[in-house]
Amino acid sequence: MQNQELDVNKYVEQMSLLLDLPIKNEYRDGVVANFARIQAIAQLVNAFPLPTEVEPAPVFEP
């Protein structure tokens, strides 16, 4: 899969429309900022290499 830079502003706009969840203009900048933080955290998690022998657990047990 090719890495593409995520346009967080566009993502928030599209998800708002898809979910029929209007975001007031006064909150939009904060929502976009939080999604930018989420993206940064997700990139760290996704960049972590896993050995090929690791398998997902069939059942989650906390």
C-alpha positions as YAML, in Angstrom:
chain: A
units: angstrom
residues:
- id: 1
  name: MET
  ca: [0.00, 0.00, 0.00]
- id: 2
  name: GLN
  ca: [1.31, 3.41, -0.90]
- id: 3
  name: ASN
  ca: [1.75, 5.89, 1.94]
- id: 4
  name: GLN
  ca: [-0.35, 8.97, 1.38]
- id: 5
  name: GLU
  ca: [-0.35, 12.06, 3.55]
- id: 6
  name: LEU
  ca: [-3.68, 12.44, 5.32]
- id: 7
  name: ASP
  ca: [-5.32, 15.84, 5.00]
- id: 8
  name: VAL
  ca: [-6.81, 16.04, 8.50]
- id: 9
  name: ASN
  ca: [-9.06, 19.01, 7.64]
- id: 10
  name: LYS
  ca: [-10.57, 17.14, 4.71]
- id: 11
  name: TYR
  ca: [-10.90, 13.94, 6.77]
- id: 12
  name: VAL
  ca: [-12.83, 15.72, 9.52]
- id: 13
  name: GLU
  ca: [-15.07, 17.40, 6.95]
- id: 14
  name: GLN
  ca: [-15.81, 14.13, 5.13]
- id: 15
  name: MET
  ca: [-16.42, 12.13, 8.32]
- id: 16
  name: SER
  ca: [-18.72, 14.87, 9.60]
- id: 17
  name: LEU
  ca: [-20.80, 14.53, 6.44]
- id: 18
  name: LEU
  ca: [-20.67, 10.73, 6.41]
- id: 19
  name: LEU
  ca: [-21.79, 10.47, 10.03]
- id: 20
  name: ASP
  ca: [-24.31, 13.30, 9.68]
- id: 21
  name: LEU
  ca: [-22.59, 14.93, 12.64]
- id: 22
  name: PRO
  ca: [-22.30, 18.67, 12.09]
- id: 23
  name: ILE
  ca: [-19.35, 20.36, 13.79]
- id: 24
  name: LYS
  ca: [-19.84, 23.98, 14.79]
- id: 25
  name: ASN
  ca: [-17.23, 26.37, 13.41]
- id: 26
  name: GLU
  ca: [-16.14, 27.27, 16.94]
- id: 27
  name: TYR
  ca: [-15.16, 23.61, 17.60]
- id: 28
  name: ARG
  ca: [-13.74, 22.66, 14.18]
- id: 29
  name: ASP
  ca: [-10.16, 23.80, 14.90]
- id: 30
  name: GLY
  ca: [-10.07, 21.78, 18.12]
- id: 31
  name: VAL
  ca: [-11.49, 18.68, 16.44]
- id: 32
  name: VAL
  ca: [-8.93, 18.96, 13.63]
- id: 33
  name: ALA
  ca: [-6.10, 19.44, 16.17]
- id: 34
  name: ASN
  ca: [-7.18, 16.34, 18.09]
- id: 35
  name: PHE
  ca: [-7.33, 14.24, 14.92]
- id: 36
  name: ALA
  ca: [-3.84, 15.45, 14.00]
- id: 37
  name: ARG
  ca: [-2.65, 14.19, 17.42]
- id: 38
  name: ILE
  ca: [-4.43, 10.88, 16.87]
- id: 39
  name: GLN
  ca: [-2.73, 10.56, 13.48]
- id: 40
  name: ALA
  ca: [0.71, 11.14, 15.02]
- id: 41
  name: ILE
  ca: [0.09, 8.48, 17.67]
- id: 42
  name: ALA
  ca: [-1.24, 6.01, 15.09]
- id: 43
  name: GLN
  ca: [1.87, 6.50, 12.94]
- id: 44
  name: LEU
  ca: [4.05, 5.55, 15.92]
- id: 45
  name: VAL
  ca: [2.00, 2.42, 16.57]
- id: 46
  name: ASN
  ca: [1.88, 1.39, 12.90]
- id: 47
  name: ALA
  ca: [5.63, 1.94, 12.48]
- id: 48
  name: PHE
  ca: [6.45, -0.56, 15.24]
- id: 49
  name: PRO
  ca: [7.84, -3.71, 13.59]
- id: 50
  name: LEU
  ca: [6.33, -7.04, 14.59]
- id: 51
  name: PRO
  ca: [8.05, -10.37, 14.10]
- id: 52
  name: THR
  ca: [6.45, -12.55, 11.44]
- id: 53
  name: GLU
  ca: [5.77, -15.35, 13.94]
- id: 54
  name: VAL
  ca: [3.46, -13.13, 16.04]
- id: 55
  name: GLU
  ca: [-0.20, -14.12, 15.69]
- id: 56
  name: PRO
  ca: [-3.26, -12.27, 16.97]
- id: 57
  name: ALA
  ca: [-4.99, -13.78, 19.97]
- id: 58
  name: PRO
  ca: [-8.35, -15.37, 19.07]
- id: 59
  name: VAL
  ca: [-9.94, -13.94, 22.25]
- id: 60
  name: PHE
  ca: [-9.12, -10.74, 24.08]
- id: 61
  name: GLU
  ca: [-8.55, -11.33, 27.78]
- id: 62
  name: PRO
  ca: [-7.66, -8.23, 29.82]
...
